[in-house]
């Protein structure tokens, strides 16, 4: 089963939160639906800016422990290395999830002709 290590942030990039999950989409939905009891609207952790995928929980846990000990500057460097504009990666995950869960019915079978 896949495991993910991720970093989420708020819209102002004030706080960076490192987490680990087996279902990234459900976890991100939880962050978005979390009531604003603990954060004001600007500080809600709703932007996925970095994630890594692992095959085993042991690998993910090991990486999670390493990233959790990083300083803020190290985390920012890591995010900027693959996401320099700090774009919310949730959109791509949602699209990938929709495509993988649907069976494509509009594919056309073309005959294979050797010339």
N, C-alpha and C positions, 0 to 999 in steps of 0.2 A: 504494500500500500504506500502511496506517495505521501511524503511529509514536506512541509514548506516552512522555511524560516523567512520572515518578512520584516519590513520596517514600514510603519505608518506614521503619518504626521498630520498636523492640522494645516489649515489654509495659510497660516502665517509662518509655518515652519518653526514654530517656537519650541515644540517638543517632538522628540523622536522616540517612538516606542518599538522595541524589538519583540517579536512574538514567534510562536511556533504553532502550526496547525496541520491537521490532516485534510481539512476541507476549507480552502482559502476563501472561497466565495461565501460560505456560511459565516465564517469569522468576520469578513468585511461587512456583511449585512448586519451582524450584531453590533459592530462599531457604529454603523450609520443609524441604527435604531436605538442605540443606547440613549437613555434620557439625559438631558443636559443638567443633571443634578450635580455632577462632579466638574463639569466644564461649562464655560459660556459658549455661545455659538461659534466664536472664532477659534476656540481651542478644542473642538471635537476632532478626534482622530479619524478622519474620513478619507485620507489620501494614501493609497498604497504607492510607495515610491521605489520599493526594492523588494525582490523576493528571490529565493533560491529553492530549487526542488531537489529532494533526496529520495532514494529508494527505501532506506530503512530509517526507523525511528532513532537508532543509535547514532547514525551519521548526522541527522538533523539536530539531535540534542547536543552533540559535540559542537557543531557549528553555532548553534544558538548560544551556548555558553561562551564561546569565543567572542561573538559579536556583542553580546551583552556587556562584556568587559571593556569594549572599545570606548574611547572618549568620544565626545560629540564630534570633534573635528575628524576623527577616523571614520565615523559613520557617515558624515557628510561627504568625505572623499570617496567612500565606497559607493554611495548613491550617485554622485556626480560622474563616476567612471562609466556607469551604464545608463544613467538617466540624467544627463546634464541640465535639462530644463525642469526637472522635478515634476514631470507629467504624471497625472494619476493613472496608474496602470490597470485599475479596476475595469475600465472600459474594454480593454483588450481581453481581459479574463472573461468578462461577461459574454463577449462576442464568441470567444473560443468555446465557452461552456454551451452556448445556444447551438452552435454549429455541431459540436460533438454529440449533443443529446438528440438532435434531429436527424432523421434518416433523409438523405438527399434523394428526392424523387424526380428532380428536374434534370438528371443526367441523361445525356444522349449517347447511345451506343453506336459508334461508327464502325463500319467494317474496316478491317485491317487489310490493306492492299499493298502487295509488294510490287515495286516497279522493276 
